[in-house]
Amino acid sequence: MLNQFSRTQLIFGEDNMERLKNARVAVFGVGGVGGYTVEALARSGVGTLDLVDNDTVCLSNVNRQIIATTKTIGQYKVDVAKERILEINPDAVVNIYKTFYMPETKDQFDFKNYDYIVDAIDTVTGKVQLVLQAKEAGVPIISSMGAGNKINPAMFEVADIYKTSVCPLAKVMRHELKKRGIKKLKVVYSKEKPITPMQSAEEEAQGTRRSIPGSTAFVPSTVGLIIAGEVVKDILGFYNKL
């Protein structure tokens, strides 16, 4: 029977589409990277999505976040994402958490309920805790490394964290995970050297040092879609077949 996932079913088959429908994936961070991951997972037929983000849409998100438009400014990102998912697939189950994930809030989540974890958050402390919690629960996880201040989407690749180089965030994560005895972690990263962002006129006038990274429409989206592809292939056991 024809449905919104018929073209995907031509690739994966009916049984695998049923597996995706029965899968539950948690996405931590629904911004530039995570928003596109959520979009692609919903359009792939993943039946249950847990979205974790306490942020609201702001004007500076519009250049790169799929959930951000001038109409959604001020709304919680998880609320906007949930509405989009249900417009794509009214049968989907979407659980939202307006939570800033950190070690202090980790107990709000039982990772044993998930088939897969997506780490698309920015803080190192939170990212490390996600990996530790996923390992403890025996659930696969994929983590986004630095996507800011980069302009070449073709340079992003999937690798184990200990085989990464150049990326400053990956370097910090390697160090922190090694200290905690974590031996592997699937990540998406780039060897592109980050660009030093320019200062805004206001920052120049104040003489402040810029700490907010620059970003584009085409880099975070690429990372998010790569992550979604890895999640789908891993859930279906297609990682070495496609």
N, C-alpha and C positions, 0 to 999 in steps of 0.2 A: 504494500500500500504506500502511495506517495505521501511523504511528509517532509518536514524541513531538514531532515538528516539523510534523505535518500541518496544524495551525491556522496556523502561520506560512507554510507553503507556499501556503495559500489567498490570502495577500496578495502574496507575492513570486514564486511560481511555482517549478516544479521546477528549471529551469536555474539560477535564482538561489540556490536552496538548495544546489545542487551547488557553486556558487561559494563560499558560506559554509563548506561542508564542507572545501573545499580551501584556505581562508584560514588564515593564521597571524598571530596578534595577540599582541604583548607588552604586558603590564600591569605597570608599575612602581609598586609600592605596593598592598598588598592589605588596606587598612584600611577605614575607614568609607565612603570613596568607591570605592576600587578593588575592594573586595569585592563591592559591588553591580554594578559594571561587569562583573567576571568572571562573576558569576551570570547576568546578562542575556545576555552573549555566549555562554555555554555553552547557555543555554536557547534561543538563536537559531540554534544549529547550527554555530557557528564550530568548525572541526575541530581546530585546533591552538592551544593557548594557552601562552604562556611567562609564568610568574609570578615576579616578583622582589621579595623582601621578606625581611629578616633578623630580623624581629621575631617574638615569641611572643604568644599571646593572654593578656591579663591581665583582671582583674575589671572594671576601668574601661572595657574595650572592649564589654562586654555590652550597654550601652544603645544602641549604634548600629551595630555591625559584624555583618553577616549570618553570618559564620563564628564569632562569639563566643557561646558558651554556657557555663554553669557546667561542662559536661563537657569543653570544649576548652581551658580555661584551662591555660597552660603549654605547649601544643603550638605548633609553628611554624605561622604563618598560612598559608604556602604549602602545608604538608602538609594542613591542614584543608580549604583551598580545593580542592586536587587531589582529595581524597576526595569532596567534594561534586560536583565536575564529573563525575567518573566514575560517580557514582550517577545523575546526570542523563543522561549520554551515555557509556556504556561504550566506545564506539568513538573517543572523543576522545583526542588526544595532548596530554598535559600535561607540560611541562618546567618544573621548579622550580629556583630559584636562591635560596639563603639568603644573599643578598648585600645590603649597603647600597650602593646605587648612588651613586657620586660620580665625579669625574674620575679618581680613583685606581683605580677598579674598572671603568671603561668598556670596557677592552679585553677583558673577559670576554664581551662581546656583539658579535655581528656583525649590525648592523641590516639589512644587505642580505637577511637571511633572512626578514625580517618584511614583512607587507603593511600593517601599521598599528602605531603605537606609542601607548600610553595613559600619560600622565604623571599619576599620582595620589600623588606623593610630596610631602613637606613642605618640604624644604630648597631654598632658592633656588639654591645652587651646583649641586645635582643636577638641578634642573629646567632650568636654563640649559644644562647639559651635554647633557641629553637632547635638547633642541631642536637644538643644534649637531650632535650625532651623527646625528640623524634627517635634518637638512638635507644633511649630507655624503653620507649613503646614499641620498638621494632618496626617503625613505619618509614618508608623511603621519603627523602627530602631532597629538593633541589634549591639552590641558593643563587640569587642574583648578586654579582659583584658590581663594581662601579660602572655606572652608565653615564654619569655626569661629565661635562667638559670633554666629550668625545663626539666626533662627527663622521666616523666611518663605520656604518653598521655592518659592512661586509667582514670586518675583522673579529666579530664576536664568535666565540666557539664554545663548545661543551667540553669540559675537562674535569679531572679530579683536582681538588684544591691544591694538592701538593705538586702538581705539574704546571701550575700557573706561574706567570712572571709579569713584570712591568706594572700591573694593576696595583695601586697603593692599598686599596681595600683588601684585595686578596692576600697581600703580604701580611697585613695585620691579622687576618683570619687564620692564615697558616700558623702564625706564631701562637695565637690564642688556642686554637684547636689542638695543636701539638702538646701544649702544656696540660691539656685535659685528657690526653690519650685518645683523641679521635683520629682514626687512621685513614679515613677517606670521607669525601663529600663531593657530590656532583654539583658543579657550578657552571654558570655562564659568565664568561669574562672576555676581555679584549686586551691584546698586547699594545694597542694604540696608546701612545703617550698622551696623558690628559693635557688639554689646552689650558693655559692660565686665563681665567675669565677677566673681562674688562670690568672696571668699576663704573657704577652708575654716576650720574652727575651729582646726585645727593650724597653718595658715599665719598666722592672726591672732595666735595665741599666740607664735609665733616672730618675728612682725614681718616676715615675708618678703613680697616682692612676687610676686604670682601671675603665672606665665608660661605655664601650661598653659591652652589655650582651652577654653571650655565647648562642648558639642555636644549634639545631640538625635538621636532615632531617625529623624526625617523629613527633615532637611536633607541630610546626607551621602548618604543613599540616593537622594534626588532627583537630586543631582549625578551620582552614579554611573550612574543609569539614563539620564539625558540623554546622557552620554558614550557609553554603549553604543549608544544609538539613532543617534548621529552616526556611530559607527564602522561600524555595519551599513549605513546608508544610503550612506556614502561608498564602502565596498567594492563595493556593488551599483550605484553610480552613480545613486542615487535622490535625492541631496541636493536637487535642484531640482524633483523630481517629486512628492514626498509632502507 
